[in-house]
């Protein structure tokens, strides 16, 4: 299944939720802003949205620094 993740084409082997996809990167627990096909998704709802063929997923992580 092909999706676009942060502007790059990405192939995922099977359907999964946004949360499952992000867990594979180890970043699922970090504060972030997530948009799916242009719509903002709250972090608490990531487990409820399934990725589909040609979806566009954008994720911005909030990092502290100084």
PDB file of N, H, CA, C and O in Angstrom:
ATOM      1  N   UNK A   1       0.850  -1.167   0.000  1.00  0.00           N
ATOM      2  CA  UNK A   1       0.000   0.000   0.000  1.00  0.00           C
ATOM      3  C   UNK A   1       0.900   1.235   0.000  1.00  0.00           C
ATOM      4  O   UNK A   1       1.858   1.312   0.769  1.00  0.00           O
ATOM      5  N   UNK A   2       0.590   2.188  -0.855  1.00  0.00           N
ATOM      6  H   UNK A   2      -0.188   2.126  -1.480  1.00  0.00           H
ATOM      7  CA  UNK A   2       1.417   3.392  -0.991  1.00  0.00           C
ATOM      8  C   UNK A   2       0.716   4.587  -0.348  1.00  0.00           C
ATOM      9  O   UNK A   2      -0.456   4.855  -0.611  1.00  0.00           O
ATOM     10  N   UNK A   3       1.464   5.303   0.506  1.00  0.00           N
ATOM     11  H   UNK A   3       2.416   5.085   0.720  1.00  0.00           H
ATOM     12  CA  UNK A   3       0.984   6.549   1.103  1.00  0.00           C
ATOM     13  C   UNK A   3       2.080   7.604   0.921  1.00  0.00           C
ATOM     14  O   UNK A   3       3.205   7.288   0.533  1.00  0.00           O
ATOM     15  N   UNK A   4       1.735   8.839   1.202  1.00  0.00           N
ATOM     16  H   UNK A   4       0.821   9.095   1.517  1.00  0.00           H
ATOM     17  CA  UNK A   4       2.733   9.904   1.243  1.00  0.00           C
ATOM     18  C   UNK A   4       2.895  10.307   2.706  1.00  0.00           C
ATOM     19  O   UNK A   4       1.931  10.690   3.368  1.00  0.00           O
ATOM     20  N   UNK A   5       4.136  10.213   3.199  1.00  0.00           N
ATOM     21  H   UNK A   5       4.919   9.901   2.661  1.00  0.00           H
ATOM     22  CA  UNK A   5       4.437  10.541   4.583  1.00  0.00           C
ATOM     23  C   UNK A   5       5.456  11.672   4.603  1.00  0.00           C
ATOM     24  O   UNK A   5       6.589  11.513   4.151  1.00  0.00           O
ATOM     25  N   UNK A   6       5.036  12.814   5.133  1.00  0.00           N
ATOM     26  H   UNK A   6       4.115  12.944   5.500  1.00  0.00           H
ATOM     27  CA  UNK A   6       5.894  14.008   5.201  1.00  0.00           C
ATOM     28  C   UNK A   6       6.530  14.318   3.850  1.00  0.00           C
ATOM     29  O   UNK A   6       7.720  14.623   3.763  1.00  0.00           O
ATOM     30  N   UNK A   7       5.717  14.233   2.798  1.00  0.00           N
ATOM     31  H   UNK A   7       4.751  13.985   2.868  1.00  0.00           H
ATOM     32  CA  UNK A   7       6.156  14.626   1.473  1.00  0.00           C
ATOM     33  C   UNK A   7       6.878  13.561   0.667  1.00  0.00           C
ATOM     34  O   UNK A   7       7.243  13.800  -0.485  1.00  0.00           O
ATOM     35  N   UNK A   8       7.092  12.385   1.254  1.00  0.00           N
ATOM     36  H   UNK A   8       6.796  12.191   2.189  1.00  0.00           H
ATOM     37  CA  UNK A   8       7.801  11.315   0.548  1.00  0.00           C
ATOM     38  C   UNK A   8       6.888  10.110   0.371  1.00  0.00           C
ATOM     39  O   UNK A   8       6.118   9.757   1.264  1.00  0.00           O
ATOM     40  N   UNK A   9       6.989   9.483  -0.802  1.00  0.00           N
ATOM     41  H   UNK A   9       7.615   9.770  -1.528  1.00  0.00           H
ATOM     42  CA  UNK A   9       6.217   8.273  -1.058  1.00  0.00           C
ATOM     43  C   UNK A   9       6.754   7.150  -0.186  1.00  0.00           C
ATOM     44  O   UNK A   9       7.965   6.961  -0.067  1.00  0.00           O
ATOM     45  N   UNK A  10       5.844   6.415   0.417  1.00  0.00           N
ATOM     46  H   UNK A  10       4.861   6.568   0.320  1.00  0.00           H
ATOM     47  CA  UNK A  10       6.205   5.377   1.375  1.00  0.00           C
ATOM     48  C   UNK A  10       5.318   4.160   1.111  1.00  0.00           C
ATOM     49  O   UNK A  10       4.120   4.305   0.871  1.00  0.00           O
ATOM     50  N   UNK A  11       5.894   2.980   1.154  1.00  0.00           N
ATOM     51  H   UNK A  11       6.867   2.862   1.349  1.00  0.00           H
ATOM     52  CA  UNK A  11       5.121   1.750   0.993  1.00  0.00           C
ATOM     53  C   UNK A  11       5.003   1.077   2.353  1.00  0.00           C
ATOM     54  O   UNK A  11       6.004   0.853   3.034  1.00  0.00           O
ATOM     55  N   UNK A  12       3.778   0.758   2.741  1.00  0.00           N
ATOM     56  H   UNK A  12       2.965   0.940   2.188  1.00  0.00           H
ATOM     57  CA  UNK A  12       3.567   0.017   3.978  1.00  0.00           C
ATOM     58  C   UNK A  12       2.997  -1.351   3.610  1.00  0.00           C
ATOM     59  O   UNK A  12       2.176  -1.453   2.698  1.00  0.00           O
ATOM     60  N   UNK A  13       3.425  -2.406   4.313  1.00  0.00           N
ATOM     61  H   UNK A  13       4.092  -2.323   5.054  1.00  0.00           H
ATOM     62  CA  UNK A  13       3.076  -3.767   3.898  1.00  0.00           C
ATOM     63  C   UNK A  13       1.620  -4.161   4.097  1.00  0.00           C
ATOM     64  O   UNK A  13       1.110  -5.028   3.389  1.00  0.00           O
ATOM     65  N   UNK A  14       0.944  -3.527   5.062  1.00  0.00           N
ATOM     66  H   UNK A  14       1.359  -2.822   5.637  1.00  0.00           H
ATOM     67  CA  UNK A  14      -0.443  -3.904   5.326  1.00  0.00           C
ATOM     68  C   UNK A  14      -1.187  -2.712   5.899  1.00  0.00           C
ATOM     69  O   UNK A  14      -0.564  -1.777   6.402  1.00  0.00           O
ATOM     70  N   UNK A  15      -2.515  -2.732   5.828  1.00  0.00           N
ATOM     71  H   UNK A  15      -3.021  -3.492   5.419  1.00  0.00           H
ATOM     72  CA  UNK A  15      -3.276  -1.634   6.429  1.00  0.00           C
ATOM     73  C   UNK A  15      -2.967  -1.523   7.927  1.00  0.00           C
ATOM     74  O   UNK A  15      -2.791  -2.528   8.616  1.00  0.00           O
ATOM     75  N   UNK A  16      -2.906  -0.283   8.410  1.00  0.00           N
ATOM     76  H   UNK A  16      -3.049   0.533   7.851  1.00  0.00           H
ATOM     77  CA  UNK A  16      -2.647  -0.052   9.829  1.00  0.00           C
ATOM     78  C   UNK A  16      -3.231   1.295  10.224  1.00  0.00           C
ATOM     79  O   UNK A  16      -3.573   2.115   9.372  1.00  0.00           O
ATOM     80  N   UNK A  17      -3.338   1.508  11.524  1.00  0.00           N
ATOM     81  H   UNK A  17      -3.061   0.841  12.216  1.00  0.00           H
ATOM     82  CA  UNK A  17      -3.794   2.808  12.013  1.00  0.00           C
ATOM     83  C   UNK A  17      -2.617   3.779  11.981  1.00  0.00           C
ATOM     84  O   UNK A  17      -1.462   3.378  11.839  1.00  0.00           O
ATOM     85  N   UNK A  18      -2.935   5.061  12.116  1.00  0.00           N
ATOM     86  H   UNK A  18      -3.873   5.387  12.231  1.00  0.00           H
ATOM     87  CA  UNK A  18      -1.855   6.060  12.184  1.00  0.00           C
ATOM     88  C   UNK A  18      -0.951   5.745  13.370  1.00  0.00           C
ATOM     89  O   UNK A  18       0.272   5.833  13.259  1.00  0.00           O
ATOM     90  N   UNK A  19      -1.543   5.379  14.501  1.00  0.00           N
ATOM     91  H   UNK A  19      -2.536   5.307  14.591  1.00  0.00           H
ATOM     92  CA  UNK A  19      -0.755   5.075  15.694  1.00  0.00           C
ATOM     93  C   UNK A  19       0.181   3.902  15.436  1.00  0.00           C
ATOM     94  O   UNK A  19       1.355   3.966  15.800  1.00  0.00           O
ATOM     95  N   UNK A  20      -0.309   2.839  14.820  1.00  0.00           N
ATOM     96  H   UNK A  20      -1.263   2.787  14.524  1.00  0.00           H
ATOM     97  CA  UNK A  20       0.549   1.690  14.524  1.00  0.00           C
ATOM     98  C   UNK A  20       1.699   2.091  13.598  1.00  0.00           C
ATOM     99  O   UNK A  20       2.834   1.658  13.796  1.00  0.00           O
ATOM    100  N   UNK A  21       1.410   2.911  12.596  1.00  0.00           N
ATOM    101  H   UNK A  21       0.488   3.262  12.435  1.00  0.00           H
ATOM    102  CA  UNK A  21       2.446   3.382  11.684  1.00  0.00           C
ATOM    103  C   UNK A  21       3.510   4.169  12.441  1.00  0.00           C
ATOM    104  O   UNK A  21       4.704   3.963  12.225  1.00  0.00           O
ATOM    105  N   UNK A  22       3.088   5.066  13.323  1.00  0.00           N
ATOM    106  H   UNK A  22       2.118   5.234  13.499  1.00  0.00           H
ATOM    107  CA  UNK A  22       4.043   5.894  14.069  1.00  0.00           C
ATOM    108  C   UNK A  22       4.819   5.077  15.100  1.00  0.00           C
ATOM    109  O   UNK A  22       5.968   5.399  15.402  1.00  0.00           O
ATOM    110  N   UNK A  23       4.207   4.030  15.639  1.00  0.00           N
ATOM    111  H   UNK A  23       3.273   3.769  15.394  1.00  0.00           H
ATOM    112  CA  UNK A  23       4.902   3.178  16.609  1.00  0.00           C
ATOM    113  C   UNK A  23       6.104   2.484  15.972  1.00  0.00           C
ATOM    114  O   UNK A  23       7.095   2.219  16.653  1.00  0.00           O
ATOM    115  N   UNK A  24       6.029   2.190  14.683  1.00  0.00           N
ATOM    116  H   UNK A  24       5.224   2.406  14.130  1.00  0.00           H
ATOM    117  CA  UNK A  24       7.163   1.538  14.020  1.00  0.00           C
ATOM    118  C   UNK A  24       8.384   2.452  13.981  1.00  0.00           C
ATOM    119  O   UNK A  24       9.511   1.971  13.865  1.00  0.00           O
ATOM    120  N   UNK A  25       8.174   3.761  14.077  1.00  0.00           N
ATOM    121  H   UNK A  25       7.258   4.151  14.171  1.00  0.00           H
ATOM    122  CA  UNK A  25       9.293   4.704  14.078  1.00  0.00           C
ATOM    123  C   UNK A  25       9.768   5.035  15.489  1.00  0.00           C
ATOM    124  O   UNK A  25      10.782   5.711  15.657  1.00  0.00           O
ATOM    125  N   UNK A  26       9.046   4.566  16.502  1.00  0.00           N
ATOM    126  H   UNK A  26       8.222   4.016  16.366  1.00  0.00           H
ATOM    127  CA  UNK A  26       9.427   4.837  17.884  1.00  0.00           C
ATOM    128  C   UNK A  26       9.094   6.235  18.366  1.00  0.00           C
ATOM    129  O   UNK A  26       9.578   6.661  19.415  1.00  0.00           O
ATOM    130  N   UNK A  27       8.267   6.960  17.606  1.00  0.00           N
ATOM    131  H   UNK A  27       7.874   6.614  16.754  1.00  0.00           H
ATOM    132  CA  UNK A  27       7.968   8.346  17.958  1.00  0.00           C
ATOM    133  C   UNK A  27       6.515   8.548  18.398  1.00  0.00           C
ATOM    134  O   UNK A  27       6.089   9.686  18.600  1.00  0.00           O
ATOM    135  N   UNK A  28       5.771   7.491  18.547  1.00  0.00           N
ATOM    136  H   UNK A  28       6.117   6.567  18.383  1.00  0.00           H
ATOM    137  CA  UNK A  28       4.343   7.605  18.814  1.00  0.00           C
ATOM    138  C   UNK A  28       4.032   8.306  20.137  1.00  0.00           C
ATOM    139  O   UNK A  28       2.951   8.874  20.289  1.00  0.00           O
ATOM    140  N   UNK A  29       4.953   8.274  21.087  1.00  0.00           N
ATOM    141  H   UNK A  29       5.831   7.812  20.964  1.00  0.00           H
ATOM    142  CA  UNK A  29       4.671   8.869  22.399  1.00  0.00           C
ATOM    143  C   UNK A  29       5.110  10.327  22.506  1.00  0.00           C
ATOM    144  O   UNK A  29       4.860  10.970  23.526  1.00  0.00           O
ATOM    145  N   UNK A  30       5.762  10.858  21.466  1.00  0.00           N
ATOM    146  H   UNK A  30       5.964  10.336  20.638  1.00  0.00           H
ATOM    147  CA  UNK A  30       6.228  12.250  21.501  1.00  0.00           C
ATOM    148  C   UNK A  30       5.096  13.217  21.170  1.00  0.00           C
ATOM    149  O   UNK A  30       4.176  12.859  20.436  1.00  0.00           O
ATOM    150  N   UNK A  31       5.151  14.441  21.703  1.00  0.00           N
ATOM    151  H   UNK A  31       5.899  14.732  22.300  1.00  0.00           H
ATOM    152  CA  UNK A  31       4.146  15.439  21.325  1.00  0.00           C
ATOM    153  C   UNK A  31       4.268  15.756  19.834  1.00  0.00           C
ATOM    154  O   UNK A  31       5.368  15.963  19.323  1.00  0.00           O
ATOM    155  N   UNK A  32       3.134  15.790  19.150  1.00  0.00           N
ATOM    156  H   UNK A  32       2.241  15.622  19.565  1.00  0.00           H
ATOM    157  CA  UNK A  32       3.165  16.010  17.711  1.00  0.00           C
ATOM    158  C   UNK A  32       1.855  16.576  17.199  1.00  0.00           C
ATOM    159  O   UNK A  32       0.826  16.548  17.875  1.00  0.00           O
ATOM    160  N   UNK A  33       1.928  17.091  15.981  1.00  0.00           N
ATOM    161  H   UNK A  33       2.764  17.114  15.431  1.00  0.00           H
ATOM    162  CA  UNK A  33       0.748  17.509  15.255  1.00  0.00           C
ATOM    163  C   UNK A  33       0.638  16.571  14.056  1.00  0.00           C
ATOM    164  O   UNK A  33       1.614  16.359  13.337  1.00  0.00           O
ATOM    165  N   UNK A  34      -0.548  16.013  13.845  1.00  0.00           N
ATOM    166  H   UNK A  34      -1.340  16.186  14.429  1.00  0.00           H
ATOM    167  CA  UNK A  34      -0.749  15.040  12.772  1.00  0.00           C
ATOM    168  C   UNK A  34      -1.885  15.513  11.873  1.00  0.00           C
ATOM    169  O   UNK A  34      -2.962  15.879  12.344  1.00  0.00           O
ATOM    170  N   UNK A  35      -1.620  15.497  10.563  1.00  0.00           N
ATOM    171  H   UNK A  35      -0.745  15.199  10.180  1.00  0.00           H
ATOM    172  CA  UNK A  35      -2.659  15.801   9.583  1.00  0.00           C
ATOM    173  C   UNK A  35      -2.781  14.611   8.641  1.00  0.00           C
ATOM    174  O   UNK A  35      -1.782  14.074   8.162  1.00  0.00           O
ATOM    175  N   UNK A  36      -4.020  14.209   8.385  1.00  0.00           N
ATOM    176  H   UNK A  36      -4.832  14.645   8.774  1.00  0.00           H
ATOM    177  CA  UNK A  36      -4.309  13.145   7.436  1.00  0.00           C
ATOM    178  C   UNK A  36      -5.165  13.734   6.330  1.00  0.00           C
ATOM    179  O   UNK A  36      -6.288  14.177   6.569  1.00  0.00           O
ATOM    180  N   UNK A  37      -4.629  13.738   5.120  1.00  0.00           N
ATOM    181  H   UNK A  37      -3.716  13.378   4.926  1.00  0.00           H
ATOM    182  CA  UNK A  37      -5.324  14.307   3.964  1.00  0.00           C
ATOM    183  C   UNK A  37      -5.805  15.732   4.232  1.00  0.00           C
ATOM    184  O   UNK A  37      -6.892  16.125   3.808  1.00  0.00           O
ATOM    185  N   UNK A  38      -4.970  16.504   4.949  1.00  0.00           N
ATOM    186  H   UNK A  38      -4.087  16.186   5.293  1.00  0.00           H
ATOM    187  CA  UNK A  38      -5.261  17.907   5.206  1.00  0.00           C
ATOM    188  C   UNK A  38      -6.081  18.189   6.450  1.00  0.00           C
ATOM    189  O   UNK A  38      -6.282  19.350   6.809  1.00  0.00           O
ATOM    190  N   UNK A  39      -6.562  17.138   7.118  1.00  0.00           N
ATOM    191  H   UNK A  39      -6.399  16.195   6.827  1.00  0.00           H
ATOM    192  CA  UNK A  39      -7.376  17.318   8.335  1.00  0.00           C
ATOM    193  C   UNK A  39      -6.547  17.012   9.570  1.00  0.00           C
ATOM    194  O   UNK A  39      -5.863  15.990   9.635  1.00  0.00           O
ATOM    195  N   UNK A  40      -6.613  17.901  10.545  1.00  0.00           N
ATOM    196  H   UNK A  40      -7.169  18.731  10.492  1.00  0.00           H
ATOM    197  CA  UNK A  40      -5.886  17.732  11.795  1.00  0.00           C
ATOM    198  C   UNK A  40      -6.506  16.592  12.601  1.00  0.00           C
ATOM    199  O   UNK A  40      -7.724  16.532  12.769  1.00  0.00           O
ATOM    200  N   UNK A  41      -5.662  15.690  13.098  1.00  0.00           N
ATOM    201  H   UNK A  41      -4.672  15.739  12.962  1.00  0.00           H
ATOM    202  CA  UNK A  41      -6.108  14.554  13.903  1.00  0.00           C
ATOM    203  C   UNK A  41      -5.524  14.724  15.303  1.00  0.00           C
ATOM    204  O   UNK A  41      -4.318  14.914  15.456  1.00  0.00           O
ATOM    205  N   UNK A  42      -6.371  14.657  16.314  1.00  0.00           N
ATOM    206  H   UNK A  42      -7.351  14.502  16.190  1.00  0.00           H
ATOM    207  CA  UNK A  42      -5.883  14.783  17.680  1.00  0.00           C
ATOM    208  C   UNK A  42      -5.090  13.529  18.052  1.00  0.00           C
ATOM    209  O   UNK A  42      -5.404  12.425  17.608  1.00  0.00           O
ATOM    210  N   UNK A  43      -4.067  13.720  18.864  1.00  0.00           N
ATOM    211  H   UNK A  43      -3.811  14.618  19.224  1.00  0.00           H
ATOM    212  CA  UNK A  43      -3.185  12.620  19.223  1.00  0.00           C
ATOM    213  C   UNK A  43      -3.954  11.474  19.889  1.00  0.00           C
ATOM    214  O   UNK A  43      -3.613  10.308  19.687  1.00  0.00           O
ATOM    215  N   UNK A  44      -4.968  11.784  20.668  1.00  0.00           N
ATOM    216  H   UNK A  44      -5.245  12.731  20.833  1.00  0.00           H
ATOM    217  CA  UNK A  44      -5.751  10.741  21.345  1.00  0.00           C
ATOM    218  C   UNK A  44      -6.576   9.904  20.363  1.00  0.00           C
ATOM    219  O   UNK A  44      -7.043   8.822  20.720  1.00  0.00           O
ATOM    220  N   UNK A  45      -6.760  10.391  19.134  1.00  0.00           N
ATOM    221  H   UNK A  45      -6.380  11.270  18.844  1.00  0.00           H
ATOM    222  CA  UNK A  45      -7.574   9.686  18.140  1.00  0.00           C
ATOM    223  C   UNK A  45      -6.757   8.922  17.104  1.00  0.00           C
ATOM    224  O   UNK A  45      -7.336   8.334  16.190  1.00  0.00           O
ATOM    225  N   UNK A  46      -5.442   8.912  17.216  1.00  0.00           N
ATOM    226  H   UNK A  46      -4.971   9.389  17.958  1.00  0.00           H
ATOM    227  CA  UNK A  46      -4.599   8.275  16.204  1.00  0.00           C
ATOM    228  C   UNK A  46      -4.892   6.784  16.044  1.00  0.00           C
ATOM    229  O   UNK A  46      -4.691   6.221  14.968  1.00  0.00           O
ATOM    230  N   UNK A  47      -5.366   6.152  17.109  1.00  0.00           N
ATOM    231  H   UNK A  47      -5.530   6.609  17.983  1.00  0.00           H
ATOM    232  CA  UNK A  47      -5.666   4.721  17.052  1.00  0.00           C
ATOM    233  C   UNK A  47      -6.951   4.418  16.277  1.00  0.00           C
ATOM    234  O   UNK A  47      -7.217   3.263  15.944  1.00  0.00           O
ATOM    235  N   UNK A  48      -7.738   5.444  15.994  1.00  0.00           N
ATOM    236  H   UNK A  48      -7.521   6.382  16.265  1.00  0.00           H
ATOM    237  CA  UNK A  48      -9.035   5.255  15.345  1.00  0.00           C
ATOM    238  C   UNK A  48      -9.021   5.498  13.836  1.00  0.00           C
ATOM    239  O   UNK A  48     -10.010   5.216  13.159  1.00  0.00           O
ATOM    240  N   UNK A  49      -7.922   6.014  13.304  1.00  0.00           N
ATOM    241  H   UNK A  49      -7.119   6.244  13.854  1.00  0.00           H
ATOM    242  CA  UNK A  49      -7.850   6.343  11.876  1.00  0.00           C
ATOM    243  C   UNK A  49      -6.951   5.348  11.147  1.00  0.00           C
ATOM    244  O   UNK A  49      -5.762   5.227  11.441  1.00  0.00           O
ATOM    245  N   UNK A  50      -7.549   4.640  10.189  1.00  0.00           N
ATOM    246  H   UNK A  50      -8.515   4.738   9.951  1.00  0.00           H
ATOM    247  CA  UNK A  50      -6.819   3.654   9.389  1.00  0.00           C
ATOM    248  C   UNK A  50      -6.264   4.313   8.135  1.00  0.00           C
ATOM    249  O   UNK A  50      -6.966   5.066   7.459  1.00  0.00           O
ATOM    250  N   UNK A  51      -5.018   4.031   7.831  1.00  0.00           N
ATOM    251  H   UNK A  51      -4.448   3.420   8.380  1.00  0.00           H
ATOM    252  CA  UNK A  51      -4.404   4.532   6.604  1.00  0.00           C
ATOM    253  C   UNK A  51      -4.920   3.733   5.416  1.00  0.00           C
ATOM    254  O   UNK A  51      -5.078   2.514   5.488  1.00  0.00           O
ATOM    255  N   UNK A  52      -5.180   4.448   4.317  1.00  0.00           N
ATOM    256  H   UNK A  52      -5.052   5.438   4.259  1.00  0.00           H
ATOM    257  CA  UNK A  52      -5.671   3.828   3.096  1.00  0.00           C
ATOM    258  C   UNK A  52      -4.735   4.198   1.949  1.00  0.00           C
ATOM    259  O   UNK A  52      -3.945   5.137   2.050  1.00  0.00           O
ATOM    260  N   UNK A  53      -4.841   3.447   0.867  1.00  0.00           N
ATOM    261  H   UNK A  53      -5.483   2.684   0.786  1.00  0.00           H
ATOM    262  CA  UNK A  53      -4.036   3.696  -0.328  1.00  0.00           C
ATOM    263  C   UNK A  53      -4.108   5.167  -0.727  1.00  0.00           C
ATOM    264  O   UNK A  53      -5.193   5.742  -0.806  1.00  0.00           O
ATOM    265  N   UNK A  54      -2.960   5.765  -0.975  1.00  0.00           N
ATOM    266  H   UNK A  54      -2.078   5.298  -0.910  1.00  0.00           H
ATOM    267  CA  UNK A  54      -2.796   7.157  -1.444  1.00  0.00           C
ATOM    268  C   UNK A  54      -3.136   8.218  -0.392  1.00  0.00           C
ATOM    269  O   UNK A  54      -3.295   9.388  -0.742  1.00  0.00           O
ATOM    270  N   UNK A  55      -3.249   7.842   0.883  1.00  0.00           N
ATOM    271  H   UNK A  55      -3.119   6.892   1.167  1.00  0.00           H
ATOM    272  CA  UNK A  55      -3.429   8.845   1.932  1.00  0.00           C
ATOM    273  C   UNK A  55      -2.173   9.712   2.022  1.00  0.00           C
ATOM    274  O   UNK A  55      -1.072   9.286   1.671  1.00  0.00           O
ATOM    275  N   UNK A  56      -2.371  10.935   2.500  1.00  0.00           N
ATOM    276  H   UNK A  56      -3.265  11.281   2.785  1.00  0.00           H
ATOM    277  CA  UNK A  56      -1.260  11.870   2.723  1.00  0.00           C
ATOM    278  C   UNK A  56      -1.206  12.147   4.222  1.00  0.00           C
ATOM    279  O   UNK A  56      -2.123  12.740   4.790  1.00  0.00           O
ATOM    280  N   UNK A  57      -0.118  11.710   4.853  1.00  0.00           N
ATOM    281  H   UNK A  57       0.627  11.228   4.392  1.00  0.00           H
ATOM    282  CA  UNK A  57       0.069  11.852   6.293  1.00  0.00           C
ATOM    283  C   UNK A  57       1.221  12.810   6.545  1.00  0.00           C
ATOM    284  O   UNK A  57       2.317  12.630   6.016  1.00  0.00           O
ATOM    285  N   UNK A  58       0.964  13.837   7.363  1.00  0.00           N
ATOM    286  H   UNK A  58       0.073  13.983   7.794  1.00  0.00           H
ATOM    287  CA  UNK A  58       2.000  14.812   7.726  1.00  0.00           C
ATOM    288  C   UNK A  58       2.110  14.833   9.249  1.00  0.00           C
ATOM    289  O   UNK A  58       1.108  14.926   9.956  1.00  0.00           O
ATOM    290  N   UNK A  59       3.338  14.746   9.735  1.00  0.00           N
ATOM    291  H   UNK A  59       4.153  14.670   9.160  1.00  0.00           H
ATOM    292  CA  UNK A  59       3.588  14.734  11.175  1.00  0.00           C
ATOM    293  C   UNK A  59       4.683  15.734  11.494  1.00  0.00           C
ATOM    294  O   UNK A  59       5.746  15.739  10.871  1.00  0.00           O
ATOM    295  N   UNK A  60       4.404  16.583  12.478  1.00  0.00           N
ATOM    296  H   UNK A  60       3.541  16.578  12.983  1.00  0.00           H
ATOM    297  CA  UNK A  60       5.400  17.543  12.974  1.00  0.00           C
ATOM    298  C   UNK A  60       5.595  17.240  14.453  1.00  0.00           C
ATOM    299  O   UNK A  60       4.653  17.307  15.243  1.00  0.00           O
ATOM    300  N   UNK A  61       6.838  16.904  14.820  1.00  0.00           N
ATOM    301  H   UNK A  61       7.603  16.849  14.178  1.00  0.00           H
ATOM    302  CA  UNK A  61       7.162  16.638  16.228  1.00  0.00           C
ATOM    303  C   UNK A  61       7.523  17.940  16.919  1.00  0.00           C
ATOM    304  O   UNK A  61       8.174  18.803  16.331  1.00  0.00           O
ATOM    305  N   UNK A  62       7.101  18.081  18.163  1.00  0.00           N
ATOM    306  H   UNK A  62       6.572  17.380  18.641  1.00  0.00           H
ATOM    307  CA  UNK A  62       7.440  19.250  18.963  1.00  0.00           C
ATOM    308  C   UNK A  62       8.644  18.883  19.835  1.00  0.00           C
ATOM    309  O   UNK A  62       8.551  18.016  20.705  1.00  0.00           O
ATOM    310  N   UNK A  63       9.765  19.548  19.593  1.00  0.00           N
ATOM    311  H   UNK A  63       9.840  20.251  18.886  1.00  0.00           H
ATOM    312  CA  UNK A  63      10.994  19.261  20.315  1.00  0.00           C
ATOM    313  C   UNK A  63      11.405  20.483  21.133  1.00  0.00           C
ATOM    314  O   UNK A  63      11.329  21.618  20.665  1.00  0.00           O
ATOM    315  N   UNK A  64      11.830  20.229  22.335  1.00  0.00           N
ATOM    316  H   UNK A  64      11.892  19.307  22.716  1.00  0.00           H
ATOM    317  CA  UNK A  64      12.346  21.298  23.176  1.00  0.00           C
ATOM    318  C   UNK A  64      13.817  21.519  22.886  1.00  0.00           C
ATOM    319  O   UNK A  64      14.481  20.662  22.303  1.00  0.00           O
ATOM    320  N   UNK A  65      14.300  22.622  23.278  1.00  0.00           N
ATOM    321  H   UNK A  65      13.761  23.318  23.752  1.00  0.00           H
ATOM    322  CA  UNK A  65      15.719  22.896  23.060  1.00  0.00           C
ATOM    323  C   UNK A  65      16.098  24.240  23.643  1.00  0.00           C
ATOM    324  O   UNK A  65      15.262  24.943  24.210  1.00  0.00           O
ATOM    325  N   UNK A  66      17.300  24.574  23.509  1.00  0.00           N
ATOM    326  H   UNK A  66      17.980  24.002  23.049  1.00  0.00           H
ATOM    327  CA  UNK A  66      17.708  25.841  24.073  1.00  0.00           C
ATOM    328  C   UNK A  66      18.981  26.357  23.530  1.00  0.00           C
ATOM    329  O   UNK A  66      19.434  27.429  23.933  1.00  0.00           O
TER     330      UNK A  66
END
